[in-house]
Amino acid sequence: MASELRVFTVPGIPEVDLGVDLGALIGDAVVNAGLRIESGDVFVIAQKVVSKTEGAVVALKDVAPSPLASQWAAAHGRDAATTEVVLRESRRIVRMQRGIIISETQHGFVCANAGVDGSNVQPGYVTVLPRDSDVSAARLQSALSTRFGVPIATIVSDTFGRPWREGVVNVALGVAGLLPLLDYRGQRDTFGRALQTTVIAVADELAGAAELVMGKTKRAPVAIVRGAAEWAGQGSGAMLLRHPSTDLFR
């Protein structure tokens, strides 16, 4: 097990837009900051900058709200166009209560507002989640590994709420170069009992640690976690999605 983890931001990432080479931009920021990249470093990259560079941004003026979106928005003091984007990004509505929409996205994530977000984007626009965060993570991993000549891992992260717990936490949407789960099943605890159900969401925990230095208002959309090399491997964010057959809350 890792005995020490270091987490630090990559400073100097400017505002991004459609078509920006995000891998090159992050690489340049690392070099300009004088940071040294080591084998096994994990780059945690906020979904928002990935969405912006990939064009996963919606102009609300171009959205025609459906009757359902208009009625819901009027009843709960919400924006009808934004509500319509949420409904379009959802493949299943889990709850629509008290002005809050919890839904399952087209990717299989269950979260508030299908991941649609108006923060840290110019007024009149919202971002949606990348079409395939694992593909995005793999593209960035390839670019950064090539740039620095060492194997690194990448996580595309976003903040999700949690049932029964206050506060949001950063989780991994896309993963590349990292084993996202640490399976203890079959191993023995300190008293010799066989563990039967313990599987640790390593990628989510690394993403959560990174959020503590990235913040939401610091303009720091990229962080590096050092000391996680033992979890390097072939994995994906899709591996973190619970199959419906084992989901007791579906």
Secondary structure, DSSP 8 states (H G I E B T S, - for coil): --S--EEEE--------TT--HHHHHHHHHHHTT----TT-EEEEEHHHHHHHHT-EEEGGG----HHHHHHHHHHT--HHHHHHHHHTEEEEEEEETTEEEEEETTS-EEEGGG-B-TTS-TTEEE---S-HHHHHHHHHHHHHHHHTS--EEEEEEEEEETTEEEEEEEEEEEESB--EEE-TT-B-TTS-B--S-EEEHHHHHHHHHHHHH-SSSS--EEEEES-GGGBSS--GGGGS--GGG-TT-
